[in-house]
Amino acid sequence: MKLKLTCKEAGRLISEGLDRKLSLPQRTALRLHLAICDACTRIHLQFRFLRRAASRYPGPEREGGES
Ligand SMILES: [Zn+2]
């Protein structure tokens, strides 16, 4: 795998990384991209934030509310 990612590829790795562990070369390439790309860094942080928020409030399994 090449080490220079486009923003599109980086974005894909970021979202893939939420669901499963990336391989070492993937993580390395992503990290290199994040080091030089502010836009993807922001996306990355946002995804991680959303991910954490989502895991804090798991599932739609709440009583009652059927809207
Ligand atoms: Zn980028």
N, CA, C, O and the ligand as a Tripos MOL2 file, in Angstrom:
@<TRIPOS>MOLECULE
protein
  269   267    68     0     0
PROTEIN
NO_CHARGES

@<TRIPOS>ATOM
      1 N           0.8360   -1.2020    0.0000 N.3       1 MET1
      2 CA          0.0000    0.0000    0.0000 C.3       1 MET1
      3 C           0.8620    1.2380    0.0000 C.2       1 MET1
      4 O           1.8290    1.3470    0.7540 O.2       1 MET1
      5 N           0.4950    2.1710   -0.8580 N.am      2 LYS2
      6 CA          1.2560    3.4060   -0.9290 C.3       2 LYS2
      7 C           1.0400    4.2440    0.3300 C.2       2 LYS2
      8 O           0.0140    4.1320    1.0010 O.2       2 LYS2
      9 N           1.9990    5.0590    0.6260 N.am      3 LEU3
     10 CA          1.9250    5.8370    1.8600 C.3       3 LEU3
     11 C           1.2470    7.1760    1.6600 C.2       3 LEU3
     12 O           0.8220    7.8120    2.6250 O.2       3 LEU3
     13 N           1.1440    7.6040    0.4230 N.am      4 LYS4
     14 CA          0.4930    8.8880    0.2160 C.3       4 LYS4
     15 C          -0.9710    8.6860   -0.1430 C.2       4 LYS4
     16 O          -1.3070    8.1240   -1.1860 O.2       4 LYS4
     17 N          -1.8180    9.1540    0.7370 N.am      5 LEU5
     18 CA         -3.2460    8.9930    0.5260 C.3       5 LEU5
     19 C          -3.8540   10.2660   -0.0350 C.2       5 LEU5
     20 O          -3.3730   11.3700    0.2200 O.2       5 LEU5
     21 N          -4.9010   10.0930   -0.7890 N.am      6 THR6
     22 CA         -5.7370   11.2490   -1.0960 C.3       6 THR6
     23 C          -6.6930   11.4380    0.0720 C.2       6 THR6
     24 O          -6.8230   10.5640    0.9290 O.2       6 THR6
     25 N          -7.3550   12.5790    0.0950 N.am      7 CYS7
     26 CA         -8.3060   12.8240    1.1700 C.3       7 CYS7
     27 C          -9.4430   11.8030    1.1210 C.2       7 CYS7
     28 O          -9.9750   11.3970    2.1540 O.2       7 CYS7
     29 N          -9.7950   11.4070   -0.0650 N.am      8 LYS8
     30 CA        -10.8640   10.4220   -0.2180 C.3       8 LYS8
     31 C         -10.4540    9.0990    0.4300 C.2       8 LYS8
     32 O         -11.2260    8.4850    1.1670 O.2       8 LYS8
     33 N          -9.2380    8.6810    0.1420 N.am      9 GLU9
     34 CA         -8.7590    7.4210    0.7200 C.3       9 GLU9
     35 C          -8.6140    7.5220    2.2310 C.2       9 GLU9
     36 O          -8.9330    6.5910    2.9710 O.2       9 GLU9
     37 N          -8.1270    8.6690    2.6630 N.am     10 ALA10
     38 CA         -7.9790    8.8700    4.1000 C.3      10 ALA10
     39 C          -9.3360    8.8110    4.7890 C.2      10 ALA10
     40 O          -9.4820    8.2040    5.8500 O.2      10 ALA10
     41 N         -10.3100    9.4390    4.1810 N.am     11 GLY11
     42 CA        -11.6520    9.4240    4.7470 C.3      11 GLY11
     43 C         -12.1940    8.0110    4.8570 C.2      11 GLY11
     44 O         -12.8720    7.6670    5.8250 O.2      11 GLY11
     45 N         -11.8950    7.2110    3.8750 N.am     12 ARG12
     46 CA        -12.3690    5.8320    3.9120 C.3      12 ARG12
     47 C         -11.6920    5.0670    5.0450 C.2      12 ARG12
     48 O         -12.3340    4.2990    5.7620 O.2      12 ARG12
     49 N         -10.4140    5.2860    5.1940 N.am     13 LEU13
     50 CA         -9.6970    4.6040    6.2770 C.3      13 LEU13
     51 C         -10.2030    5.0590    7.6370 C.2      13 LEU13
     52 O         -10.3110    4.2640    8.5710 O.2      13 LEU13
     53 N         -10.5080    6.3350    7.7380 N.am     14 ILE14
     54 CA        -11.0060    6.8460    9.0150 C.3      14 ILE14
     55 C         -12.3070    6.1400    9.3880 C.2      14 ILE14
     56 O         -12.4790    5.6940   10.5220 O.2      14 ILE14
     57 N         -13.2100    6.0450    8.4340 N.am     15 SER15
     58 CA        -14.4900    5.4240    8.7820 C.3      15 SER15
     59 C         -14.3460    3.9160    8.9370 C.2      15 SER15
     60 O         -15.0390    3.3120    9.7550 O.2      15 SER15
     61 N         -13.4590    3.3030    8.1650 N.am     16 GLU16
     62 CA        -13.2090    1.8680    8.3540 C.3      16 GLU16
     63 C         -12.6160    1.6050    9.7250 C.2      16 GLU16
     64 O         -12.9270    0.6120   10.3840 O.2      16 GLU16
     65 N         -11.7520    2.5260   10.1350 N.am     17 GLY17
     66 CA        -11.0750    2.3390   11.4130 C.3      17 GLY17
     67 C         -12.0160    2.3850   12.6040 C.2      17 GLY17
     68 O         -11.6700    1.9490   13.7010 O.2      17 GLY17
     69 N         -13.2100    2.9200   12.3760 N.am     18 LEU18
     70 CA        -14.1700    2.9460   13.4670 C.3      18 LEU18
     71 C         -14.7810    1.5730   13.6960 C.2      18 LEU18
     72 O         -15.1380    1.2150   14.8180 O.2      18 LEU18
     73 N         -14.8940    0.8200   12.6290 N.am     19 ASP19
     74 CA        -15.5850   -0.4580   12.7270 C.3      19 ASP19
     75 C         -14.6440   -1.6230   12.9570 C.2      19 ASP19
     76 O         -15.0310   -2.6450   13.5250 O.2      19 ASP19
     77 N         -13.4270   -1.4690   12.5210 N.am     20 ARG20
     78 CA        -12.4890   -2.5650   12.7150 C.3      20 ARG20
     79 C         -11.0890   -1.9930   12.7890 C.2      20 ARG20
     80 O         -10.8450   -0.8360   12.4450 O.2      20 ARG20
     81 N         -10.1940   -2.8200   13.2410 N.am     21 LYS21
     82 CA         -8.8230   -2.3640   13.3530 C.3      21 LYS21
     83 C          -8.1680   -2.2800   11.9900 C.2      21 LYS21
     84 O          -8.2600   -3.2070   11.1860 O.2      21 LYS21
     85 N          -7.5110   -1.1730   11.7390 N.am     22 LEU22
     86 CA         -6.7710   -1.0440   10.4950 C.3      22 LEU22
     87 C          -5.4530   -1.7850   10.6040 C.2      22 LEU22
     88 O          -4.9100   -1.9690   11.6930 O.2      22 LEU22
     89 N          -4.9510   -2.2040    9.4590 N.am     23 SER23
     90 CA         -3.6390   -2.8310    9.4600 C.3      23 SER23
     91 C          -2.5750   -1.7770    9.7410 C.2      23 SER23
     92 O          -2.8210   -0.5770    9.6140 O.2      23 SER23
     93 N          -1.4090   -2.2350   10.1170 N.am     24 LEU24
     94 CA         -0.3390   -1.2880   10.4490 C.3      24 LEU24
     95 C          -0.0200   -0.3390    9.2950 C.2      24 LEU24
     96 O           0.0610    0.8700    9.5080 O.2      24 LEU24
     97 N           0.1630   -0.8610    8.0710 N.am     25 PRO25
     98 CA          0.4320    0.0740    6.9630 C.3      25 PRO25
     99 C          -0.7120    1.0580    6.7360 C.2      25 PRO25
    100 O          -0.4820    2.2140    6.3810 O.2      25 PRO25
    101 N          -1.9270    0.6040    6.9370 N.am     26 GLN26
    102 CA         -3.0590    1.5210    6.7830 C.3      26 GLN26
    103 C          -3.0160    2.6260    7.8180 C.2      26 GLN26
    104 O          -3.2090    3.8020    7.5140 O.2      26 GLN26
    105 N          -2.7560    2.2150    9.0520 N.am     27 ARG27
    106 CA         -2.6900    3.2230   10.1250 C.3      27 ARG27
    107 C          -1.5530    4.1940    9.8880 C.2      27 ARG27
    108 O          -1.6920    5.3970   10.1080 O.2      27 ARG27
    109 N          -0.4260    3.6620    9.4370 N.am     28 THR28
    110 CA          0.7330    4.5210    9.1730 C.3      28 THR28
    111 C           0.4120    5.5310    8.0820 C.2      28 THR28
    112 O           0.7060    6.7200    8.2110 O.2      28 THR28
    113 N          -0.1920    5.0450    7.0120 N.am     29 ALA29
    114 CA         -0.5290    5.9380    5.9060 C.3      29 ALA29
    115 C          -1.5310    6.9850    6.3540 C.2      29 ALA29
    116 O          -1.4310    8.1560    5.9850 O.2      29 ALA29
    117 N          -2.4850    6.5600    7.1420 N.am     30 LEU30
    118 CA         -3.4920    7.5040    7.6210 C.3      30 LEU30
    119 C          -2.8570    8.5560    8.5160 C.2      30 LEU30
    120 O          -3.1630    9.7440    8.4200 O.2      30 LEU30
    121 N          -1.9710    8.0990    9.3850 N.am     31 ARG31
    122 CA         -1.3440    9.0530   10.2990 C.3      31 ARG31
    123 C          -0.5020   10.0650    9.5400 C.2      31 ARG31
    124 O          -0.4830   11.2500    9.8720 O.2      31 ARG31
    125 N           0.1960    9.5800    8.5130 N.am     32 LEU32
    126 CA          0.9890   10.4990    7.7030 C.3      32 LEU32
    127 C           0.0970   11.5240    7.0210 C.2      32 LEU32
    128 O           0.4410   12.7010    6.9120 O.2      32 LEU32
    129 N          -1.0430   11.0550    6.5710 N.am     33 HIS33
    130 CA         -1.9420   11.9940    5.9120 C.3      33 HIS33
    131 C          -2.4870   13.0080    6.9070 C.2      33 HIS33
    132 O          -2.5620   14.2020    6.6140 O.2      33 HIS33
    133 N          -2.8580   12.5330    8.0620 N.am     34 LEU34
    134 CA         -3.4110   13.4450    9.0680 C.3      34 LEU34
    135 C          -2.3890   14.4830    9.4870 C.2      34 LEU34
    136 O          -2.7440   15.6010    9.8580 O.2      34 LEU34
    137 N          -1.1120   14.1090    9.4290 N.am     35 ALA35
    138 CA         -0.0650   15.0420    9.8330 C.3      35 ALA35
    139 C           0.0230   16.2350    8.8950 C.2      35 ALA35
    140 O           0.4750   17.3110    9.2870 O.2      35 ALA35
    141 N          -0.4110   16.0410    7.6550 N.am     36 ILE36
    142 CA         -0.2750   17.1170    6.6790 C.3      36 ILE36
    143 C          -1.6050   17.7050    6.2500 C.2      36 ILE36
    144 O          -1.6380   18.6680    5.4830 O.2      36 ILE36
    145 N          -2.6980   17.1430    6.7300 N.am     37 CYS37
    146 CA         -4.0000   17.5640    6.2120 C.3      37 CYS37
    147 C          -4.9420   17.9570    7.3450 C.2      37 CYS37
    148 O          -5.4260   17.1070    8.0930 O.2      37 CYS37
    149 N          -5.1890   19.2370    7.4560 N.am     38 ASP38
    150 CA         -6.0640   19.7350    8.5170 C.3      38 ASP38
    151 C          -7.5000   19.2490    8.3600 C.2      38 ASP38
    152 O          -8.1630   18.8960    9.3350 O.2      38 ASP38
    153 N          -7.9590   19.2400    7.1340 N.am     39 ALA39
    154 CA         -9.3560   18.8660    6.8990 C.3      39 ALA39
    155 C          -9.6270   17.4500    7.3960 C.2      39 ALA39
    156 O         -10.6230   17.2060    8.0780 O.2      39 ALA39
    157 N          -8.7480   16.5290    7.0570 N.am     40 CYS40
    158 CA         -8.9610   15.1390    7.4660 C.3      40 CYS40
    159 C          -8.7350   14.9660    8.9640 C.2      40 CYS40
    160 O          -9.3670   14.1220    9.6000 O.2      40 CYS40
    161 N          -7.8400   15.7600    9.5160 N.am     41 THR41
    162 CA         -7.6410   15.7070   10.9630 C.3      41 THR41
    163 C          -8.9270   16.0760   11.6780 C.2      41 THR41
    164 O          -9.3070   15.4490   12.6670 O.2      41 THR41
    165 N          -9.5900   17.1010   11.1640 N.am     42 ARG42
    166 CA        -10.8600   17.5010   11.7790 C.3      42 ARG42
    167 C         -11.8980   16.3970   11.6550 C.2      42 ARG42
    168 O         -12.6110   16.0900   12.6120 O.2      42 ARG42
    169 N         -11.9770   15.8100   10.4840 N.am     43 ILE43
    170 CA        -12.9290   14.7110   10.2780 C.3      43 ILE43
    171 C         -12.6240   13.5710   11.2380 C.2      43 ILE43
    172 O         -13.5130   12.9880   11.8580 O.2      43 ILE43
    173 N         -11.3430   13.2790   11.3350 N.am     44 HIS44
    174 CA        -10.9150   12.1900   12.2100 C.3      44 HIS44
    175 C         -11.3480   12.4310   13.6580 C.2      44 HIS44
    176 O         -11.8890   11.5390   14.3120 O.2      44 HIS44
    177 N         -11.1070   13.6270   14.1380 N.am     45 LEU45
    178 CA        -11.4830   13.9600   15.5160 C.3      45 LEU45
    179 C         -12.9940   13.9160   15.7000 C.2      45 LEU45
    180 O         -13.5030   13.4670   16.7280 O.2      45 LEU45
    181 N         -13.6840   14.3850   14.6960 N.am     46 GLN46
    182 CA        -15.1320   14.4100   14.7680 C.3      46 GLN46
    183 C         -15.6930   12.9890   14.8190 C.2      46 GLN46
    184 O         -16.5860   12.6940   15.6130 O.2      46 GLN46
    185 N         -15.1690   12.1280   13.9780 N.am     47 PHE47
    186 CA        -15.6020   10.7370   13.9780 C.3      47 PHE47
    187 C         -15.3630   10.1000   15.3360 C.2      47 PHE47
    188 O         -16.2210    9.3970   15.8680 O.2      47 PHE47
    189 N         -14.2090   10.3520   15.8770 N.am     48 ARG48
    190 CA        -13.8920    9.7410   17.1620 C.3      48 ARG48
    191 C         -14.8020   10.2610   18.2570 C.2      48 ARG48
    192 O         -15.2100    9.5250   19.1560 O.2      48 ARG48
    193 N         -15.1080   11.5390   18.1610 N.am     49 PHE49
    194 CA        -16.0050   12.1240   19.1480 C.3      49 PHE49
    195 C         -17.3900   11.5040   19.0360 C.2      49 PHE49
    196 O         -17.9990   11.1250   20.0370 O.2      49 PHE49
    197 N         -17.8800   11.4060   17.7970 N.am     50 LEU50
    198 CA        -19.2050   10.8320   17.5800 C.3      50 LEU50
    199 C         -19.2440    9.3890   18.0520 C.2      50 LEU50
    200 O         -20.2080    8.9310   18.6650 O.2      50 LEU50
    201 N         -18.1490    8.6850   17.7400 N.am     51 ARG51
    202 CA        -18.0680    7.2910   18.1150 C.3      51 ARG51
    203 C         -18.1790    7.1380   19.6300 C.2      51 ARG51
    204 O         -18.8940    6.2720   20.1350 O.2      51 ARG51
    205 N         -17.4580    7.9920   20.3340 N.am     52 ARG52
    206 CA        -17.4710    7.8890   21.7860 C.3      52 ARG52
    207 C         -18.8510    8.2630   22.3330 C.2      52 ARG52
    208 O         -19.3660    7.6230   23.2500 O.2      52 ARG52
    209 N         -19.4320    9.3030   21.7540 N.am     53 ALA53
    210 CA        -20.7620    9.7120   22.1910 C.3      53 ALA53
    211 C         -21.7610    8.5890   21.9390 C.2      53 ALA53
    212 O         -22.6440    8.3370   22.7590 O.2      53 ALA53
    213 N         -21.6140    7.9210   20.8020 N.am     54 ALA54
    214 CA        -22.5590    6.8660   20.4500 C.3      54 ALA54
    215 C         -22.4280    5.6810   21.3920 C.2      54 ALA54
    216 O         -23.4300    5.0670   21.7600 O.2      54 ALA54
    217 N         -21.2120    5.3590   21.7830 N.am     55 SER55
    218 CA        -21.0380    4.1980   22.6420 C.3      55 SER55
    219 C         -21.4690    4.4940   24.0670 C.2      55 SER55
    220 O         -21.7030    3.5840   24.8620 O.2      55 SER55
    221 N         -21.5710    5.7780   24.3800 N.am     56 ARG56
    222 CA        -22.0190    6.1250   25.7160 C.3      56 ARG56
    223 C         -23.5380    5.9720   25.8300 C.2      56 ARG56
    224 O         -24.0740    5.7190   26.9090 O.2      56 ARG56
    225 N         -24.2070    6.1300   24.7050 N.am     57 TYR57
    226 CA        -25.6610    5.9710   24.7070 C.3      57 TYR57
    227 C         -26.0200    4.8510   23.7400 C.2      57 TYR57
    228 O         -26.4100    5.1010   22.6000 O.2      57 TYR57
    229 N         -25.8860    3.6330   24.2020 N.am     58 PRO58
    230 CA        -26.0010    2.5090   23.2760 C.3      58 PRO58
    231 C         -27.4410    2.2350   22.8520 C.2      58 PRO58
    232 O         -28.3600    2.1620   23.6680 O.2      58 PRO58
    233 N         -27.5890    2.0910   21.5570 N.am     59 GLY59
    234 CA        -28.8170    1.5540   21.0020 C.3      59 GLY59
    235 C         -30.0760    2.3640   21.2270 C.2      59 GLY59
    236 O         -30.1310    3.2300   22.1000 O.2      59 GLY59
    237 N         -31.0730    2.0700   20.4340 N.am     60 PRO60
    238 CA        -32.3800    2.7170   20.5870 C.3      60 PRO60
    239 C         -33.2820    1.9550   21.5490 C.2      60 PRO60
    240 O         -34.5080    2.0150   21.4590 O.2      60 PRO60
    241 N         -32.6600    1.2530   22.4520 N.am     61 GLU61
    242 CA        -33.4650    0.4160   23.3310 C.3      61 GLU61
    243 C         -33.9520    1.1800   24.5440 C.2      61 GLU61
    244 O         -33.5350    0.9350   25.6760 O.2      61 GLU61
    245 N         -34.8170    2.0800   24.2790 N.am     62 ARG62
    246 CA        -35.4110    2.8030   25.3880 C.3      62 ARG62
    247 C         -36.8780    2.4660   25.4780 C.2      62 ARG62
    248 O         -37.5410    2.1840   24.4800 O.2      62 ARG62
    249 N         -37.3530    2.5000   26.6670 N.am     63 GLU63
    250 CA        -38.7370    2.1180   26.8450 C.3      63 GLU63
    251 C         -39.6910    3.1910   26.3310 C.2      63 GLU63
    252 O         -39.3970    4.3860   26.3750 O.2      63 GLU63
    253 N         -40.8160    2.7410   25.8540 N.am     64 GLY64
    254 CA        -41.8480    3.6770   25.4820 C.3      64 GLY64
    255 C         -41.6490    4.2990   24.1170 C.2      64 GLY64
    256 O         -42.1250    3.7740   23.1100 O.2      64 GLY64
    257 N         -40.9510    5.4130   24.0850 N.am     65 GLY65
    258 CA        -40.9230    6.3230   22.9700 C.3      65 GLY65
    259 C         -40.9430    5.7650   21.5600 C.2      65 GLY65
    260 O         -39.8870    5.5000   20.9870 O.2      65 GLY65
    261 N         -42.0800    5.5910   21.0140 N.am     66 GLU66
    262 CA        -42.1690    5.2330   19.6110 C.3      66 GLU66
    263 C         -42.6800    6.4240   18.8540 C.2      66 GLU66
    264 O         -43.8720    6.7330   18.8720 O.2      66 GLU66
    265 N         -41.7520    7.0980   18.1780 N.am     67 SER67
    266 CA        -42.2020    8.3370   17.5540 C.3      67 SER67
    267 C         -42.1900    8.1870   16.0440 C.2      67 SER67
    268 O         -42.5370    9.1260   15.3270 O.2      67 SER67
    269 ZN         -6.9410   14.9650    3.7320 Zn       68 ZN68
@<TRIPOS>BOND
     1     1     2 1
     2     2     3 1
     3     3     4 2
     4     3     5 am
     5     5     6 1
     6     6     7 1
     7     7     8 2
     8     7     9 am
     9     9    10 1
    10    10    11 1
    11    11    12 2
    12    11    13 am
    13    13    14 1
    14    14    15 1
    15    15    16 2
    16    15    17 am
    17    17    18 1
    18    18    19 1
    19    19    20 2
    20    19    21 am
    21    21    22 1
    22    22    23 1
    23    23    24 2
    24    23    25 am
    25    25    26 1
    26    26    27 1
    27    27    28 2
    28    27    29 am
    29    29    30 1
    30    30    31 1
    31    31    32 2
    32    31    33 am
    33    33    34 1
    34    34    35 1
    35    35    36 2
    36    35    37 am
    37    37    38 1
    38    38    39 1
    39    39    40 2
    40    39    41 am
    41    41    42 1
    42    42    43 1
    43    43    44 2
    44    43    45 am
    45    45    46 1
    46    46    47 1
    47    47    48 2
    48    47    49 am
    49    49    50 1
    50    50    51 1
    51    51    52 2
    52    51    53 am
    53    53    54 1
    54    54    55 1
    55    55    56 2
    56    55    57 am
    57    57    58 1
    58    58    59 1
    59    59    60 2
    60    59    61 am
    61    61    62 1
    62    62    63 1
    63    63    64 2
    64    63    65 am
    65    65    66 1
    66    66    67 1
    67    67    68 2
    68    67    69 am
    69    69    70 1
    70    70    71 1
    71    71    72 2
    72    71    73 am
    73    73    74 1
    74    74    75 1
    75    75    76 2
    76    75    77 am
    77    77    78 1
    78    78    79 1
    79    79    80 2
    80    79    81 am
    81    81    82 1
    82    82    83 1
    83    83    84 2
    84    83    85 am
    85    85    86 1
    86    86    87 1
    87    87    88 2
    88    87    89 am
    89    89    90 1
    90    90    91 1
    91    91    92 2
    92    91    93 am
    93    93    94 1
    94    94    95 1
    95    95    96 2
    96    95    97 am
    97    97    98 1
    98    98    99 1
    99    99   100 2
   100    99   101 am
   101   101   102 1
   102   102   103 1
   103   103   104 2
   104   103   105 am
   105   105   106 1
   106   106   107 1
   107   107   108 2
   108   107   109 am
   109   109   110 1
   110   110   111 1
   111   111   112 2
   112   111   113 am
   113   113   114 1
   114   114   115 1
   115   115   116 2
   116   115   117 am
   117   117   118 1
   118   118   119 1
   119   119   120 2
   120   119   121 am
   121   121   122 1
   122   122   123 1
   123   123   124 2
   124   123   125 am
   125   125   126 1
   126   126   127 1
   127   127   128 2
   128   127   129 am
   129   129   130 1
   130   130   131 1
   131   131   132 2
   132   131   133 am
   133   133   134 1
   134   134   135 1
   135   135   136 2
   136   135   137 am
   137   137   138 1
   138   138   139 1
   139   139   140 2
   140   139   141 am
   141   141   142 1
   142   142   143 1
   143   143   144 2
   144   143   145 am
   145   145   146 1
   146   146   147 1
   147   147   148 2
   148   147   149 am
   149   149   150 1
   150   150   151 1
   151   151   152 2
   152   151   153 am
   153   153   154 1
   154   154   155 1
   155   155   156 2
   156   155   157 am
   157   157   158 1
   158   158   159 1
   159   159   160 2
   160   159   161 am
   161   161   162 1
   162   162   163 1
   163   163   164 2
   164   163   165 am
   165   165   166 1
   166   166   167 1
   167   167   168 2
   168   167   169 am
   169   169   170 1
   170   170   171 1
   171   171   172 2
   172   171   173 am
   173   173   174 1
   174   174   175 1
   175   175   176 2
   176   175   177 am
   177   177   178 1
   178   178   179 1
   179   179   180 2
   180   179   181 am
   181   181   182 1
   182   182   183 1
   183   183   184 2
   184   183   185 am
   185   185   186 1
   186   186   187 1
   187   187   188 2
   188   187   189 am
   189   189   190 1
   190   190   191 1
   191   191   192 2
   192   191   193 am
   193   193   194 1
   194   194   195 1
   195   195   196 2
   196   195   197 am
   197   197   198 1
   198   198   199 1
   199   199   200 2
   200   199   201 am
   201   201   202 1
   202   202   203 1
   203   203   204 2
   204   203   205 am
   205   205   206 1
   206   206   207 1
   207   207   208 2
   208   207   209 am
   209   209   210 1
   210   210   211 1
   211   211   212 2
   212   211   213 am
   213   213   214 1
   214   214   215 1
   215   215   216 2
   216   215   217 am
   217   217   218 1
   218   218   219 1
   219   219   220 2
   220   219   221 am
   221   221   222 1
   222   222   223 1
   223   223   224 2
   224   223   225 am
   225   225   226 1
   226   226   227 1
   227   227   228 2
   228   227   229 am
   229   229   230 1
   230   230   231 1
   231   231   232 2
   232   231   233 am
   233   233   234 1
   234   234   235 1
   235   235   236 2
   236   235   237 am
   237   237   238 1
   238   238   239 1
   239   239   240 2
   240   239   241 am
   241   241   242 1
   242   242   243 1
   243   243   244 2
   244   243   245 am
   245   245   246 1
   246   246   247 1
   247   247   248 2
   248   247   249 am
   249   249   250 1
   250   250   251 1
   251   251   252 2
   252   251   253 am
   253   253   254 1
   254   254   255 1
   255   255   256 2
   256   255   257 am
   257   257   258 1
   258   258   259 1
   259   259   260 2
   260   259   261 am
   261   261   262 1
   262   262   263 1
   263   263   264 2
   264   263   265 am
   265   265   266 1
   266   266   267 1
   267   267   268 2
@<TRIPOS>SUBSTRUCTURE
     1 MET1         2 RESIDUE 1 A MET
     2 LYS2         6 RESIDUE 1 A LYS
     3 LEU3        10 RESIDUE 1 A LEU
     4 LYS4        14 RESIDUE 1 A LYS
     5 LEU5        18 RESIDUE 1 A LEU
     6 THR6        22 RESIDUE 1 A THR
     7 CYS7        26 RESIDUE 1 A CYS
     8 LYS8        30 RESIDUE 1 A LYS
     9 GLU9        34 RESIDUE 1 A GLU
    10 ALA10       38 RESIDUE 1 A ALA
    11 GLY11       42 RESIDUE 1 A GLY
    12 ARG12       46 RESIDUE 1 A ARG
    13 LEU13       50 RESIDUE 1 A LEU
    14 ILE14       54 RESIDUE 1 A ILE
    15 SER15       58 RESIDUE 1 A SER
    16 GLU16       62 RESIDUE 1 A GLU
    17 GLY17       66 RESIDUE 1 A GLY
    18 LEU18       70 RESIDUE 1 A LEU
    19 ASP19       74 RESIDUE 1 A ASP
    20 ARG20       78 RESIDUE 1 A ARG
    21 LYS21       82 RESIDUE 1 A LYS
    22 LEU22       86 RESIDUE 1 A LEU
    23 SER23       90 RESIDUE 1 A SER
    24 LEU24       94 RESIDUE 1 A LEU
    25 PRO25       98 RESIDUE 1 A PRO
    26 GLN26      102 RESIDUE 1 A GLN
    27 ARG27      106 RESIDUE 1 A ARG
    28 THR28      110 RESIDUE 1 A THR
    29 ALA29      114 RESIDUE 1 A ALA
    30 LEU30      118 RESIDUE 1 A LEU
    31 ARG31      122 RESIDUE 1 A ARG
    32 LEU32      126 RESIDUE 1 A LEU
    33 HIS33      130 RESIDUE 1 A HIS
    34 LEU34      134 RESIDUE 1 A LEU
    35 ALA35      138 RESIDUE 1 A ALA
    36 ILE36      142 RESIDUE 1 A ILE
    37 CYS37      146 RESIDUE 1 A CYS
    38 ASP38      150 RESIDUE 1 A ASP
    39 ALA39      154 RESIDUE 1 A ALA
    40 CYS40      158 RESIDUE 1 A CYS
    41 THR41      162 RESIDUE 1 A THR
    42 ARG42      166 RESIDUE 1 A ARG
    43 ILE43      170 RESIDUE 1 A ILE
    44 HIS44      174 RESIDUE 1 A HIS
    45 LEU45      178 RESIDUE 1 A LEU
    46 GLN46      182 RESIDUE 1 A GLN
    47 PHE47      186 RESIDUE 1 A PHE
    48 ARG48      190 RESIDUE 1 A ARG
    49 PHE49      194 RESIDUE 1 A PHE
    50 LEU50      198 RESIDUE 1 A LEU
    51 ARG51      202 RESIDUE 1 A ARG
    52 ARG52      206 RESIDUE 1 A ARG
    53 ALA53      210 RESIDUE 1 A ALA
    54 ALA54      214 RESIDUE 1 A ALA
    55 SER55      218 RESIDUE 1 A SER
    56 ARG56      222 RESIDUE 1 A ARG
    57 TYR57      226 RESIDUE 1 A TYR
    58 PRO58      230 RESIDUE 1 A PRO
    59 GLY59      234 RESIDUE 1 A GLY
    60 PRO60      238 RESIDUE 1 A PRO
    61 GLU61      242 RESIDUE 1 A GLU
    62 ARG62      246 RESIDUE 1 A ARG
    63 GLU63      250 RESIDUE 1 A GLU
    64 GLY64      254 RESIDUE 1 A GLY
    65 GLY65      258 RESIDUE 1 A GLY
    66 GLU66      262 RESIDUE 1 A GLU
    67 SER67      266 RESIDUE 1 A SER
    68 ZN68       269 GROUP 0 **** ****
